[in-house]
Amino acid sequence: MVKIRPFESADAGKLAELCNNKKIFDNLRDYIPYPYTLQDARDFINHCQVHDPPMNYAILHGDELCGAIGLVPQTDVYTGSAEIGYWLGEPYWGKGIMTRAVRLMVSYGFEKLDLRRIFTSVFAHNPASARVLEKAGFQFEGTGRKAVIKNGIVRDELRYAILKTTS
């Protein structure tokens, strides 16, 4: 069973253990440090706890913390939209956990935050993340050619979005 919940201080050790992985870092933005320390985890959790409503959630498989997912609400002309970001600890890859977590976060964004659009970009070298989005109902919107630099390499990004359906 997959659930999401706000981060708790007790999550710091497991968060640091899972996120301190070069394979995860290689698919995240550079503001996530590597190596990822216990202090980094504590700082992140403290940052999460100041948001009301919460924007960043722990992903649980059963009762075990296995990753993180969050929304970044946009402002100005982009009000009503948010960017989704996520990562999953390597021992949990390939189990369908992230697709379920993305669906839960999308529901939260549309139902509780009254968003109309949730979007993200994934590095083109990460087809597993693109599949997660597609299985969660996101539509491919295009390729940002040579749009990002990660580990000193210029790369393409794949852009995805999902819209709130109205009845």
N, C-alpha and C positions, 0 to 999 in steps of 0.2 A: 504494500500500500504506500502510495506517495502522498505526502502532505507538504504544505508550506506553512511556516510560522515565523513571527518576528524573532530575530536573533536574541539570545540570552548570553549573559556574561560567561556562563559555564560552557558555552560553545567554543571559546577561544582556542583551547588546545587542539580539538579536532579540526577546526577551521584552519589553523596554522599547518597542521600535519597534511591535510589534503591539498591546500593551495600551494604548498611549497613543492611544486612539481614543474619542471621545465616544459613538459608537454602541454600543461595547462597554460603557463605563461606565454608560450608561443602562439596562443590563439586569443589572448586578451590584450586590451589596451595597455600601454606602457605605464599608466598611473598605478597599476597593480604591481607592486614590487616583486622582484625575484633576486635572491631568495626571499621567501615570505616567512616572517618570524612570528613568534608568539605576540610580540609587541604590536606588529602590524595587525594581527587579528584583533587584539584588544582595542586598538585605535579604530578599526573599521566598525566593530560592534558598538563602541561609544558613539561613533558618527551615526549609525543606524538608529540608535535609541533616541535621538533628538527629533526625529521626524514624526509628525502626527498629522495625518495618518502615516503608518510605516510605508516605506518605499522599497526596502530591501528585506528579503526573507531568506531564512534557512530552508533548504530542501531536505526533507526527511524521507528515508526509505525505511518503513516500519518506524522505529523510534531512533534510528541512526542518522545523524547529520551526514549528508553526502555531497552537498554543494550549496550554491547561492544563486539567487535570482533577484532582479530588481528592476524598477522603472525609474526613468529620469523624466519627470514632466517638463514639457517645453513651455516657453513663454512667448510674449509678443504675438506675432501673427500665427505662431504655431500652438497657441493655447488650445487645449483639448487633445493634444497629441503627446505621446511619451515614447521614449526609446527604451526598449527592453534589453537587458544584458544578463548573462548567465554563465555559469561554469559548473562542471560536475567532476567530483573526484574520480581519478582513473579507475579505482576498483569497481566503480559503478557504471562504467561505460557499457553501451550495447544492451542495456536491460529495459529500455523504454521509459526510464525514469524522467529524463529531461523533457520528453514530449508531454508527459502528464503534467510536469511542473510548469511548463510554458502555458499549457491550457488553463491551469489554475490561476496563474498570474494574469493572463489575458482576461479571464472572468472577473478577477478582482479589479483590474483597471477599468473595464467597461461598466461593471455594476456598482462598485464602491467609489470610484474616482470620477465617474461620468466622462471617461475619455471617449473620443470618437475614432481615434486612430492610434495604433501601436506599431512601431517600426523598429528595424534594426539593420545592421550590416554585418556580414560575416566575411572573414578572409576567404578568398577563392580556394585556397589550399586546404580548407576545412569542410569537405563535402558532408561530413556527419552532422555538423551544425545546420547546414542548409536543409538536410533531410528532416531534422527535428522541426524546423520552422514549417516546412511544407506539410508534414504530418499533423501539425497543430493548426493548420488552416491559413497560414500566411501565404501571400501571393508574391511571386518574384516580380520585382519592379525594374530591375536592370542591373547592369554591371558598371561600377565606378572603375574605369580603367586607370591603372597606376595611381590609385587614390590613397593608398596608405604605405607607410614605411614601418616594417616590423623587423627587428634584429638586423637593421641596416639594409634590408632588401625591399625594393619597391614592388608592391603587389596590387592586384585587383581586389575589389570587394564586391560582394553580391548583396544587393539591397532587397529587403522584404518588408511587407506591411500587411496588417490585417485591419479591417474596418468594422466598427460596431454596426450590427444589423439592426434596423428599426422596423417595427411592425406597423 
